[in-house]
Amino acid sequence: MATIKGVYEELKKMKRKGVDIGMFGESFIEMYEKDQEPSTTKEVHVTFVKNKKEGGSDGKNN
């Protein structure tokens, strides 16, 4: 059974030799290399809540 890294390495060898690896092969190489780059971003989730009308001093909307 082939590993993802093994397939990547084989496709890179074929490409260096000048073999046409097709669109799938090119995409596979690009995605593997992109996945190997260290991530410089962080995903965050933010919720914005806006009061529809001003409430009393207790903060409740009356």
Biotite code that builds the C-alpha atoms (Angstrom):
import biotite.structure as struc

atoms = struc.array([
    struc.Atom([0.000, 0.000, 0.000], chain_id="A", res_id=1, res_name="MET", atom_name="CA", element="C"),
    struc.Atom([1.371, 3.429, -0.938], chain_id="A", res_id=2, res_name="ALA", atom_name="CA", element="C"),
    struc.Atom([1.698, 6.313, 1.470], chain_id="A", res_id=3, res_name="THR", atom_name="CA", element="C"),
    struc.Atom([0.831, 9.885, 0.581], chain_id="A", res_id=4, res_name="ILE", atom_name="CA", element="C"),
    struc.Atom([4.481, 10.878, 0.967], chain_id="A", res_id=5, res_name="LYS", atom_name="CA", element="C"),
    struc.Atom([5.513, 7.970, -1.278], chain_id="A", res_id=6, res_name="GLY", atom_name="CA", element="C"),
    struc.Atom([3.082, 9.016, -4.001], chain_id="A", res_id=7, res_name="VAL", atom_name="CA", element="C"),
    struc.Atom([4.322, 12.604, -3.705], chain_id="A", res_id=8, res_name="TYR", atom_name="CA", element="C"),
    struc.Atom([7.949, 11.534, -4.067], chain_id="A", res_id=9, res_name="GLU", atom_name="CA", element="C"),
    struc.Atom([7.154, 9.316, -7.065], chain_id="A", res_id=10, res_name="GLU", atom_name="CA", element="C"),
    struc.Atom([5.246, 12.128, -8.796], chain_id="A", res_id=11, res_name="LEU", atom_name="CA", element="C"),
    struc.Atom([8.157, 14.527, -8.177], chain_id="A", res_id=12, res_name="LYS", atom_name="CA", element="C"),
    struc.Atom([10.582, 11.991, -9.732], chain_id="A", res_id=13, res_name="LYS", atom_name="CA", element="C"),
    struc.Atom([8.335, 11.564, -12.763], chain_id="A", res_id=14, res_name="MET", atom_name="CA", element="C"),
    struc.Atom([8.013, 15.329, -13.175], chain_id="A", res_id=15, res_name="LYS", atom_name="CA", element="C"),
    struc.Atom([11.810, 15.790, -13.017], chain_id="A", res_id=16, res_name="ARG", atom_name="CA", element="C"),
    struc.Atom([12.196, 13.146, -15.731], chain_id="A", res_id=17, res_name="LYS", atom_name="CA", element="C"),
    struc.Atom([9.777, 15.052, -17.943], chain_id="A", res_id=18, res_name="GLY", atom_name="CA", element="C"),
    struc.Atom([6.880, 12.593, -17.717], chain_id="A", res_id=19, res_name="VAL", atom_name="CA", element="C"),
    struc.Atom([3.443, 14.200, -18.064], chain_id="A", res_id=20, res_name="ASP", atom_name="CA", element="C"),
    struc.Atom([1.810, 13.662, -14.649], chain_id="A", res_id=21, res_name="ILE", atom_name="CA", element="C"),
    struc.Atom([-1.388, 15.423, -15.610], chain_id="A", res_id=22, res_name="GLY", atom_name="CA", element="C"),
    struc.Atom([-3.555, 17.871, -13.770], chain_id="A", res_id=23, res_name="MET", atom_name="CA", element="C"),
    struc.Atom([-4.231, 15.474, -10.871], chain_id="A", res_id=24, res_name="PHE", atom_name="CA", element="C"),
    struc.Atom([-0.519, 14.888, -10.309], chain_id="A", res_id=25, res_name="GLY", atom_name="CA", element="C"),
    struc.Atom([0.217, 18.615, -10.344], chain_id="A", res_id=26, res_name="GLU", atom_name="CA", element="C"),
    struc.Atom([-2.623, 19.288, -7.902], chain_id="A", res_id=27, res_name="SER", atom_name="CA", element="C"),
    struc.Atom([-1.450, 16.465, -5.640], chain_id="A", res_id=28, res_name="PHE", atom_name="CA", element="C"),
    struc.Atom([2.068, 17.925, -5.496], chain_id="A", res_id=29, res_name="ILE", atom_name="CA", element="C"),
    struc.Atom([0.764, 21.443, -4.803], chain_id="A", res_id=30, res_name="GLU", atom_name="CA", element="C"),
    struc.Atom([-1.559, 20.313, -2.003], chain_id="A", res_id=31, res_name="MET", atom_name="CA", element="C"),
    struc.Atom([1.099, 18.124, -0.361], chain_id="A", res_id=32, res_name="TYR", atom_name="CA", element="C"),
    struc.Atom([3.643, 20.958, -0.398], chain_id="A", res_id=33, res_name="GLU", atom_name="CA", element="C"),
    struc.Atom([1.081, 23.446, 0.905], chain_id="A", res_id=34, res_name="LYS", atom_name="CA", element="C"),
    struc.Atom([0.200, 21.079, 3.752], chain_id="A", res_id=35, res_name="ASP", atom_name="CA", element="C"),
    struc.Atom([3.890, 20.813, 4.733], chain_id="A", res_id=36, res_name="GLN", atom_name="CA", element="C"),
    struc.Atom([4.304, 24.573, 5.204], chain_id="A", res_id=37, res_name="GLU", atom_name="CA", element="C"),
    struc.Atom([4.041, 25.778, 8.809], chain_id="A", res_id=38, res_name="PRO", atom_name="CA", element="C"),
    struc.Atom([0.785, 27.564, 9.499], chain_id="A", res_id=39, res_name="SER", atom_name="CA", element="C"),
    struc.Atom([1.095, 31.266, 10.280], chain_id="A", res_id=40, res_name="THR", atom_name="CA", element="C"),
    struc.Atom([-2.597, 31.891, 10.848], chain_id="A", res_id=41, res_name="THR", atom_name="CA", element="C"),
    struc.Atom([-4.974, 30.989, 13.638], chain_id="A", res_id=42, res_name="LYS", atom_name="CA", element="C"),
    struc.Atom([-8.689, 30.419, 13.258], chain_id="A", res_id=43, res_name="GLU", atom_name="CA", element="C"),
    struc.Atom([-10.918, 32.333, 15.685], chain_id="A", res_id=44, res_name="VAL", atom_name="CA", element="C"),
    struc.Atom([-14.679, 32.580, 16.050], chain_id="A", res_id=45, res_name="HIS", atom_name="CA", element="C"),
    struc.Atom([-16.280, 35.886, 17.019], chain_id="A", res_id=46, res_name="VAL", atom_name="CA", element="C"),
    struc.Atom([-19.884, 36.690, 17.814], chain_id="A", res_id=47, res_name="THR", atom_name="CA", element="C"),
    struc.Atom([-21.192, 40.247, 17.732], chain_id="A", res_id=48, res_name="PHE", atom_name="CA", element="C"),
    struc.Atom([-24.326, 41.016, 19.754], chain_id="A", res_id=49, res_name="VAL", atom_name="CA", element="C"),
    struc.Atom([-25.999, 44.389, 19.426], chain_id="A", res_id=50, res_name="LYS", atom_name="CA", element="C"),
    struc.Atom([-28.799, 45.573, 21.704], chain_id="A", res_id=51, res_name="ASN", atom_name="CA", element="C"),
    struc.Atom([-31.882, 46.609, 19.749], chain_id="A", res_id=52, res_name="LYS", atom_name="CA", element="C"),
    struc.Atom([-32.838, 49.299, 22.274], chain_id="A", res_id=53, res_name="LYS", atom_name="CA", element="C"),
    struc.Atom([-31.247, 50.805, 25.336], chain_id="A", res_id=54, res_name="GLU", atom_name="CA", element="C"),
    struc.Atom([-32.134, 49.107, 28.603], chain_id="A", res_id=55, res_name="GLY", atom_name="CA", element="C"),
    struc.Atom([-32.218, 50.329, 32.151], chain_id="A", res_id=56, res_name="GLY", atom_name="CA", element="C"),
    struc.Atom([-29.262, 50.548, 34.467], chain_id="A", res_id=57, res_name="SER", atom_name="CA", element="C"),
    struc.Atom([-29.451, 46.774, 35.096], chain_id="A", res_id=58, res_name="ASP", atom_name="CA", element="C"),
    struc.Atom([-28.480, 46.100, 31.458], chain_id="A", res_id=59, res_name="GLY", atom_name="CA", element="C"),
    struc.Atom([-31.764, 44.369, 30.546], chain_id="A", res_id=60, res_name="LYS", atom_name="CA", element="C"),
    struc.Atom([-33.745, 45.344, 27.484], chain_id="A", res_id=61, res_name="ASN", atom_name="CA", element="C"),
    struc.Atom([-37.142, 46.535, 28.753], chain_id="A", res_id=62, res_name="ASN", atom_name="CA", element="C"),
])
